Amino acid sequence: MAFPTGNIPTVNLETGEPADAQADLLNLIQQFNALIDIRCDADGYPPLDSGIKIPLSYLHVIPIELGGTGVGSLAALLELLGIATAGEYSHAMTFRFAGILEAATAGNASRMQRKVYCAAALTIGEGQVNGGTEGMDPDATGDTVIYISDTDYAQAGTPSYIALTLAHGAAHARATGSLSIEAGGYLYVFVQQATGGHQGAEVQINAIY
């Protein structure tokens, strides 16, 4: 329903005929009723909560002091500041693992998995890993595999990931792919397989916002 427009004449209420004044009063009441009916409607007005404030769900942009960004998106903020245009902001992240690597489990996830909250949506197209070869397990014969994923080490559901594979004795690996994390989601980096016997690892990722 559209917002009421137009002024209510008052001349008839002051000096006009009663019948004309009655018509103007009816128009006023109808306009007022229309104003009541457009609460929460398009082209209307928002409600107030118990704190006499507009609920956040009715705001297009959430202020920073209320937990928002102050702009529609991180990309929009960066563009506003002249730092980058949307989809061009690159953020480098580094994750380190110490000691002889083990496949991540519930018992060692604090050491063999890293978890990062993503306030803004991001895309990862590649990653690289440097694995420690000094002090590595000499009896190991397999590969060390580290996942960059949108799901934790348990890989429940339908996970997406980029796998970094280090053969036994290899010190560096790189892999490409396409991994997207939604705003409000988590990025996980964890040791998926540890039969390469590597001593520590450093994973480097470039994320695009």
C-alpha positions, 0 to 999 in steps of 0.5 A: 500500500502506498504512503498517503499523500496530499494535504487535508484542507482545513478551510471548510472546518474553519468557515465552510459548510458543515457538509463540506467539513464532514467530507474533509474529516472523512478524508482525514480519517481515511488517510490516517487509517491508511497510514496505520495499515502501511506499517511494515509494508513496502513504501511504508515505515518500520516498526519499533522494538521494545527498546523503541529502536528500529529492528536490525532486520529492517536496516539495509546496512548494519552499523559497525557498533551493532556488529555489522560492517557499516557498509553492505559488504567488505568488498564495498567497504574496500571499494569505498576506501579506494583499496580495491574493487569488489572481488580483487582484495587478496588476503594472505594467510599462513598456518603452521603445524609443529612436531611430527605430523599426525592425521587430525582426529578429535584427540589432536585437532587442537594441534593438527587443525586450524579453524578460521571464522570468515566474516566475509565470503572468500574464494581460494584458488590455490595453496602451498605447503612447506614441509619439514624434512629435518627430523622426519620419521625415517621409516615413513614411506607414504605421503603427507596430505593437508586439506584446505577445506570448508569442512573440518577433519571429519569431512561430514556432508559434502566437503569441498577442499584443495589437497596439498600432497607432500611425498616422503622427503619432499619439502614443498608442494602446491595445488590449485582448485576452487574453494568458496567459503560463505560469509559467516562460515569457517575455513579449515586447514588440517592434516588429512594424512600423515604417512609422509612422516614430515616434521612440521609444516607451513601452509600458505593461502591467498584468499580473494574477497 
